[in-house]
């Protein structure tokens, strides 16, 4: 149950709505039990009065008014309880999603790199939704049940203390045993249901996203069958849940009948030491109605296993400490944004092999440096460390003489523009995909920039309102790369990081983009990562990196004159 503590703490913010919901639920339940109890006594008393002289003096109006009042109270209370409790629960789930997302984002890309996108989606949607069981199916029914049993027992003891205590004792025993019994019965199935629901999302998303490739390689049927297998497992779990719900209701009805027989037998000689009278019917109908207290609890605890399983999955994210933490207080910086790598060593968490080893690198402010090396040599890792996707295992990285660990996240993001190898296109219009880099950019500015990066054809038809992303206009790899370049230019930060920016572009477009960069490089600190020895003569310095270590550094002319490794690579072109 400790897995639920982080979520129960969120209840403090909505204590009024949640408490009001439980109060209305208790009032509704009291009206429902009172209606059946009063009706049973009223019908019996009316029948007895009709057969005797008491029909002349029997007050039909007051009980009849009570019956109508309780009926209206039950209807109004049920409506009010649903509105209040669900409103509070929806607000609670909203806060929980925000809370989960706030805990999730600092973990990207480090701690959650081994989680599938569909699994994260399932945690954010299905597992968070399962948390509404905590209030609606656990806390509220149990609280209302305890209060209801206490009040009903006290009410019946006013007529007959022994019968009231007996019925109350039976209800208390059931309240103690029922949750434990059905939690144990549903615990394993609930955990499996949560996992199988996640597996179904994962297999379905795999099939949808890879449908073209699966069809080309003849593997579509195998992946589709995996969906069907996951679906069948989930349906089996739901079948078990339905059986447990039916079993709980059937057992409660059986126990209700046995208890009713017991109460009728004990009250047959009269209630409270009196001669047999209509109060026997009051006791009988109160017994029948009392089991309504346990109805919500009967099926609730079979879902506790599912809820706890969801809570554990959420806690894997919420309670995880980020690899990278930014200070809230911004550091004071100089205007010269030089970059310094000091004895930097790094390896990824799932590997013992060093990607970078004892890297010493100094990049003066407003200079242009190219970092050259083969695929897998550690070039892109330098950019990831500089943007604090990760922190070095050893050594330190500083900008403007201040360690990156002292920079606030806003400072760092405002100071760096990145063109990465992977450019993500968001579900939105072309305008939306560009404005994330510069929210106040005008349509004219956006259109002119698209023309400069060779994407003027995207302005056909609906122009900047064209929908991109899922269900929208499909973009090639080169078009996505140029969207990323446009974003970096719009952001216009003093430090520009380019990771293979012209990869996948034809020669003419590459030449156009490089000319645009020459214009945009003015007054900026530039790191240009590439494995192609093209256009490097325009760089102030070139660094050659192999297997995570810097082996050569100098200008293009100097490195050629040294006739080292760079010269060999250049001659091989």
Secondary structure, DSSP 8 states (H G I E B T S, - for coil): -GGGHHHHGGGGGGHHHHHHHHHHHHHHHHHHHHHHHHHHHHHHHHHHHHTSGGGGT--HHHHHHHHHHHHHHHHHHHHHHHHHHHHHHHHHHHHHHHHHHHHHHTTTTTTTTTS-HHHHHHIIIIIHHTTHHIIIIIIHHHHHHHHHHHHHHHHHHTT-HHHHHHHHHHHHHHHHHHHHHHHHHHHHHHHHHHHHHHHHHHHHHHHHHTHHHHHHTT-HHHHHHHHHHHHHHHHHHHHHHHHHHHHHHHHHHHHHHHHHHHHHHHHTT-STTS-S-THHHHHHHHHHHHTHHHHHHHHHGGGHHHHHHHHHHHHHHHT---S----SS-----S---EEEEEEEE--TT--S-SEEEEEEEE-TT-EEEEE--TTSSHHHHHHHHTTSS--SEEEEEETTEEGGGS-HHHHHHHEEEE-SS----SEEHHHHHHTT-TT--HHHHHHHHHHTT-GGGGSTTGGG-EESTTSB---HHHHHHHHHHHHHHH--SEEEEESTTTT--HHHHHHHHHHHHHHTTTSEEEEEESS-SSGGGSSEEEEEETTEEEEEE-HHHHHHHTSHHHHHHHT-
